[in-house]
Amino acid sequence: MRSTRRAVLASLMATVLVLAGLSAPASAAPMGMTLSPAYGPAGGGNTVVGSITPNTAVPSPFPAGATPTVQFQYFGSGSASCSTRARANAAIDGTSTTLTAGVFTATPATVKRVTSWKIVFNVPAVPLSFTNSQAQQVQQIQSKWHVCAYDTDNTSTSVLLATALYTVALKPTITAITPDSSPAAGGQPITVTGTGFTAVTAPITASIGDVPLTDIKVGANGTSFTATTAPRAAGGNLELSVVAPGGTVNSADPDNDANTNNPIYFTYSNGITVSPNNAAANTQLVTVEVAGAGFSQLDFETVVDPTSSKAHVFLVNGAYNSVSNRNAAECMVKVVVSDTQFVCDLDLTGVVEDAYVLTVVDDGSIGAPNNGNPSIISSGAAFIVGPY
C-alpha cells in the first residue's frame, strides 16, 4: 500500500515538473519586439503594431485573457533599457539632445492583444517641446524612447515582457519651394525649406502634383532638402506633398495646422527642349527631337494643314499668336515616342536666318481658344537658323 502511494506521489511530482518546464519562468529575459512603424509624430495618437517572434522557451509572450501595459520610458542619461518593473508616469526632462526623465503610459483602452505574439496600441502624447526642471524651454527635433510591455501596471510586481525602441519626430512643415516652377520636361533642381525633414530609418519621400521628386537630399539640420522634378503635364496650383517620420505635410496647408489660408503652390510650365537647336537656312530636312510632357494627350496633325484644329509644332519668330504671329515653318510630327518625347521633321526652305522658338500648340486654328495653349518661350526651345 505504501509503495503504491509512493508511486502515485512520484508520478504527480514528475507531472508538475514537466508542466513547470512548459511555462516561461517569471524571471525570463524580456523579448525583443518589432514596431511598425518605429517612428511617428510628437503628440502621439498614431497606432503602432508590436510583434514578437515566438520561440520554444516562450511560445506565448502575450498570454490569452491578459492585456499588457505599454509604457514609453525615456532613452538617455541613466536609462539604457526598460526598467524591470512598470513605472509611474513622470514628466519629461532634459536638454535638446539628451533626456533625463520621462514616462508615458499608453491609454489602456487603446492597447489590444491581437495574438499571443502581437499587440497594437496608440502612442501616448510624447512631446518634443517642453519646459525642463531648470525652467528652460526645450525644443527637440527627434527623440528616442524605450517601448516597454509589461504584464500589468503594478510598479512592484509587474513583469517586463518585451522591449523596443521608438523615435518621436517633429511634425513636418513647408515654408518655401525655390524655384516654384519647372518645365514640363522636368529636370528642374528645387530646394524645399521647412522643418521635420530628418530621416529615421528610411529616407523621406516627396511629390509634386502626384509625381515623385527624384534625387532627394536632406540638409544636416533637417530644415531643407533638395530634389529634382520629374516630367509632368503642364499645370498650375500644384501641391507639394512630403512624407517624413513625423507625418505628412502638404503645401496646401504648409504649416500642417489644418489652416489652408496660406497655401504654397507649384507650377509645371509647358516648356520644351529641342535637339538639335540650329540648322542652316534652306535645309530641306532637319529631324528634331523634342522633350517635354503631356505629348501623348495631343492629336498631332499628320498632313500639311497649318490652320487645322489639331496639335502642331511651329517655328515661330517671337511669341506665338494664333491670329497675328503664327509660323515661319512647321515641324511635322513623325512619331510620338512617349508622353515626354516626340520626333518631328522641319523643312527650312525659304526660312530666313534668325533666332526662332519651336512652339507646340494643341490647336492650330486661327483664333484658337486660349491661343492654342502654346509652349513657353525658353532657352531650351530656341532654334537658330543661320549660315552654317
N, C-alpha and C positions, 0 to 999 in steps of 0.2 A: 504493500500500500504506500509506504514511504517512498519507495523507488519510483512508483507511478507519479506521485506528486512532484518529486524532484524532476522527472522528465517533462511534466507539463510546465513547471516553472521555467526550466531551461529553454523550452520551446518558446514561451511567451517572451522571455528576455531576448532571445535571438530575433524574434519578430520585431520587437521595439527597436533593437539596434539597426535592423535593416531599414525600417521606416524612417528612423532618425537620419540614416545615411542618405535618404532620398530628398530631404529638405535642406535648403540653404541655411547654414548657421547664421544666427543674428549678427555675428561679427564679420561676415563675409565682406570682402572689399567691394566698394561701390563699382558699378559697371559704367563704362563709357557710353554716352548717349549721343546720337547724331541728330542735330536740329535742322529743320527745313522750314523756312530759311534760317540761317545762322546769324542774321543781322536784320535790323529794322529801325524805324524812326524813333526819335526821342518822344516820350509821352506815351509810348506803348499802344495797346489796344488791338494790335495785329495778332493773328493766330499763328502759332508755331506747332509743328509736329515733332515730337521727340521719339526716336526709335532706338531700340537696343537689339543687338544680335544675341539671341538666347544661346546658352550652351548647356552641356550636361550637368554642370555643377549648379547652375541657377537657371532652370528651364522656364521659370515664370517670375521674372523680376517685378512685374506688376500684377499681384495676385487678384483673382476674381473677387468681387464683393468689396474691394477697397479702392478708394480714390486717393492717389498720392498728393502730398503738399509740395508745391513748386515754389522755390524761392530764387530770387536774383540777389546774390551776395557780391559785394564789391570785389573787383580784381585790382590789386595794387599793394601798397605797403602793408606788410603783415597779413596778407591774405593770398597765399599761394594756391589754395584749393578750397572746396566747400568745407564748412565746419562739419564735425562728426554728427552733431545734433542740429535740428531746426533751430533757428534763432528768432528772437523778437524783431519786429520791424525797427529799422533805425534810419535816421535822417542821413542823407548823403553828405560827405565832407571830403575835402581835398583841394587840389590845385587844378590848373588847366591841363596838366599832364599826368598827375598821379592821384588816385583816390585813396582815402584813408578810412572811410566808413561808408556804410550804406547797405541796408537790407530791405528788399521789397518782396512781398508775397503775392503771387498770382491769386486773384479772386477765386475762392474755392468753386463757385458755380461755373466758372469758365474752364475748369480742369476736368477732362474726361478721359477715362481709361477706355481705349479702343480695343486692344488685345492685351495678352499677357506680356507683350514686348513693345507696345506702342501707346503713347498718350498724346493728347492735344491740349493746348492751353493758350490763353490770351496773355500777352506780355503786360506786366504791370506798368504803371506810369513812371518809368525811369527817366529822369531829366538829364539834359546836358548843361543846362543853365541853372545855377543855384548860388545861394549865399553861404559861404563856409563859416566855420566856427570863429574865424578871425574877422568876421563881418565883411569879407571881400566878395565881390560879385565875380563868379567864375563862369566862363563860357568854354565848354569843350567842343571839339569838332567830332570826336568819336570817343567811346569808352568801352572797355571790355568788362563783362560780368560773368561770374560763375552762375550757371543754372544748376540748381541742386534739387533733386527729387527725393522726398522723404516719405516714409510710410504713414506718418502722422505729423501734426504740427506741434507736438509736445516737445518743449525745449529741454526736457530731462531724459526722456526715454525713446524719442524717435530714432529711427534707423535710416541712414543715408543709403538710398537705393541706386542712384545714378547721377552722373555729373556731365556737364558740357560747358562750352564757352559760347557766349553770345555777344555781338557787337551792337551797341546803340550808336546810331549815326545821325548827323544833322539833317534835317529835312531840306531838300534842295530848293533853291530859288534861282531866278534868272534876272539879271539887271541889264544886260545888253547883248546884242548879236552884231558883230562887226566883221565885214560889211553886212548889211541886211538884205542883200540880193545876190543872185547867182544867175549866170546864163543857163538856159535850159540844158545845155550840154554837160553841165556840172563841172567838176574840177576846180571849183572856187574855194580857196582856203578861207576859213572863217574862225573867229575867236568868240567864244561864249564866256561871259563873266557872270558870276553869281556866287552861290555858296553850296556846300554839301556835295561836291563832286568827287571827293576822295573815295577810291575803291576800297573794298574789304577783301573778299575772296575772288571776285570776278570783276572785270572792267565795266565801267558804265556804258550804256548804250544811248544813242540819240537819233532822232529822225526829224526831218522837215517835210511837212505835207505827206506823212506816212512813208517817206522814202528814207532809208537809213543813211546816216552820215558814215564816212569811212575815215580811217587813219586817225582815230580819236586819241589825243594825248592830253592827260590831265596835269595841271601845274602842281608843284610840290605842296602848296598850301590848300589845294582843293577849291580855290575860288575862281578857277578858269580852266577851260580846255580848248584846244584847237582841233579842227576837223576839216574834212574836205567834202564838199557837196557832191552828190551823185546825180546823174541825168534824171530830169523830170520834166513833164509837160509844163509849159508856162502857166503862171497863175500868181495871184496876189493874196494878201491876208492869210498866208500860210502859217501854221503853228509849229513851233519847235517843241518837241517832247523829249525830256531827258529822264532816263530810268537810272537811279542811283541807289546806294544802300539805304538811304533814309527815305526812300519813296520815289514817286514820280512827280515831276513838275512840268506844266505846260505853259508856253509863253502867252497863252490867252489869260492865264492867271499867274503871272511871273512871281508874285510874292507868295504863292502857294497858301493863300489865306481865304479862298473861296470868293474873293472880290475880283471881278473881272473888269474893273473900271480903268485899268492901265495896261492893256494888252501890248505885247511886243510881237509884231508880225514880220514875216519874211516874204520876199518876192522872187519868183523864178521868172526872169525875162525870157522872151522868145528869141534870144540871141543865137547865132550860128557861128561856126568857124569853117573856113574853106581851105582846100588844098588841091592844086596849087593856088596861089593868090596873085598870080601875074601871068601875062602872056603877051605875045607880040600882036600888034594891030593886024587885022585882016586874016588871022589864023582861023581856018575853017572848022577845026575840031579841037576843042580843049575839054578833056574829061576831068570833071571836078568832083571831088569827094566833099560832102557837106555833113558836118556833125552838129547835132542839136538834140532835140527831144520832141516827142509827140508826132513824129512823121507818119507812123502807122495809122493815125486817125485822119490823115489828109487824103483826098481823092485827087491825085495829080493829073493834069491834062497830058494826054499822050500824043495829040496831034497839034499842028501849028494853028492855034486859035487863041491868041493872047487876051482876048476880052471875054472868054468863057467864064462861067461861074465856078469852075473847078480851081484847084490849087495850082499855083505857078511859081517858078523861080525866075525872077527878073534881074537883069543887070541894070542898076539904076544910078544915075548921076545925082547924088544927094539923097534927100529924104523922099521916099515913095509917096506919091499921091495918086489915088486911083483915077482922078479926073485930069489933073494938070501936069503931073510928072510921073510918067509910067516907066517905060523901059527902053534902054538902048539896044538890048538883046534879051533873048530868053534862053535859059539853060533847061533843055528838055530832060526831064527825069526818066532814066532808063531802068533803074532798079532801086527799090526801097530795101536796103539791106536789113534794117531793123528799125525799131522805134527811134533810134538815136543816130541813124546814118542812112544816107542815100547817095546815089551817083547820078550825075546829070552831064549832058553834053552841051557845050557852049559854042556857038558859031559867032565869031567876031568879025565876020565880013562887013565892011563898011563902018565899024565902030572906031571912032577917033581915039587918039591917045589921050588918056585922062585917068583920074582916080575915080573908081566906081564902088558901089556897095551891092553885093549879091544879096537879094532880098526874097524871102519866102512869104507868099500871101496865100490865105486859104480861099480867096475868091478873087478872080482876076477881072471881074466885070467892072465897067466904068461906074463910079459912084457906089461901089460895093459897101454893104453895111460895115461899120467900124473900119472903113478904109481898107478892108481886106485883112485886118489884123497883121500888118507887116512885121517881119522880124526886125529887131532893133539895129540901129547903126552902131557898129563896134569895130574895133581894130581887127577882130577875128573874121569879120565879114567883108573886109576891104579887098578889092580886086583891082590891080593896076594893069591898064592896057598901055603898053609902051613900045618903043622902037627896038625891042630886043632882037 
